[in-house]
């Protein structure tokens, strides 16, 4: 059996991504409180009557793919390309945290900064936990070969047949 590769592998990959409909604004595409822009979209501003399909990778929200009216996809990146990539789950957690703090107007800079600070907290907690686990790890067979603490291995254990 001969496997056939798709002609356009990027288009093939994009076809599996989740999608949302958005309106193209003069400031770009807005998705998950993040603004995206591509110079290729400039020609479509004001002409787009219908909402556009926006495909995104939940593992990396730093770029999206916008279907133009011609049917082709254009890659749009963060409007501020200096921001670090975050995941959809990080963006949602950051938005929940900001909402809990009473912040209703959330711009992309605050969202990404909050997501990154939460990521740092998680990494610190992982390192602390790993350090505690390493300290708490003890050798099961410290003193006696084949013995477990709290288990008297000198007495035989009844087998399943003996219990019947």
N, C-alpha and C positions, 0 to 999 in steps of 0.2 A: 504494500500500500504506500503510495507516494503522498506525502504531506505537502499541501500547497500553502505557501505563506501568503498573507494578504498583500495586495499591491501597495497599500498605504498603511504601514503598521501603526502610525500615530492615529490615523482616523479609526482604525480598528480598536485601538486602546480607548480612545475617547468614547466610542459607542457603548462601552460598558460602564462609564462613569454615571453617577446620579446627576439629575438635572433639576433646574428650577427655571421658571419664566420670570424675566425682569424687563423693565422698560429702560431703554437707553436714554440717559439724561445728558445734558451738556457737560456734567461733571464726570460722566462715565457710568459704569454698571455698579450697582450697590447690591451686595449679597452678604448676609451674616454681619451686618454693621461694618463691612469692609468695602472700600471703594476701589474699583479696578479701572484701568485705562489702557488703551492701545491706540496709537496714532491711526491704525487702520479703521478704527470705529468712527473717526471724525467725519468721514463722508456720509455716514448713516444718520447723524444727529439731525433731528427734525423731519427726516424722511420716513422713519420707522413708525408706521401706524399701529402695528401689532407688537406685542411683547416678544422679546427674543429668548431663545433657549440658551441657557447658560449651563455648561457641564463643569463639574468641579471634582477634584480628588479630595476626599475627606481627610486624607493623611497629610496633605500639604495645601493650605489655602492661599499660598502666595501667588497662585496663578489660576485662572479659569479659562474656559474655552467658550467663546460666544459664537453662536451660529448666525451668520449674516443672512440677509434676505436672499442672497444668491445660493445659499445652502452650504457654503464652505464655512469652516470654523476658523476663528482668529483667536490667537492666544492673547489674553489681557493679564497684566501683572498688577500687583498692588500699585495704587496710584503713587504711593511713597515707597520706592523700591529699596530704601534703606532699612525697612522693617524686616524683622526675622520671620521666617515661615512658622506658622502654627497649624495645629490640626483643628478639625471641626469640633472635636470634643473639648479641646482646650479653649476654643472660642466660646462654646456654650457654657462651660464652667466659669469662665471669666465674666461672661454676661450675667450669669446667675449671681456671682459675687458682687458685681457692681450694682445690680438691681437690689440686692439685700442691703447694700450701703445707702440706698435711696437715690442712686444716680440713674436717671431716666435717659438723658441725652448721652449716648455713648459714641465717641468717635473711634476710628480705627487705631489711632495711636494709643489711646487709653486701653482699648481692648487688648491689643498685642502686648503692651507693657504688663497688664494684669496677668495675661496668660503666661508670659515668661517668668513673672515673679512666682506664680503658682508652680510652674515647672521646676524652678529652683528649690522651692519648699519640698516638693516631692523627692527631688534628688538628694537633698540633705537628709530627709527622713529615711531614704533607702540606705544611705551610707551609715547613719546611726544604727539602723536595724542590723545591717550586715556586721558592724563592729560588735554589737551586743551578741549576735549569734556566734561569732567567732570566739568571743570570751566565754560564752555559756557552753560551747561544745566541749564535752569531756569524752574521754575514751571509755567506751562501755566496758572494756576488758582491762581496767586499770591494774588491779592487784592479782586476781586469780584468772588463770586461763579458762575461758568458757563460762565465766560466771556473770550474772547480771545483778546489779544492785536490787535488793528487795525480793529476789527470787532464790529460793532454796533449791539449788540444783542437785543436792545430795539425795533427795527423795524422788522416786520414780513418778512420772506423770501417767495417770491412767489413760489408756487408749480409748478410742471411740467404741470398740467392741466390748470393753470392760464395763462401759456405762449402760449397756442394754440390759 
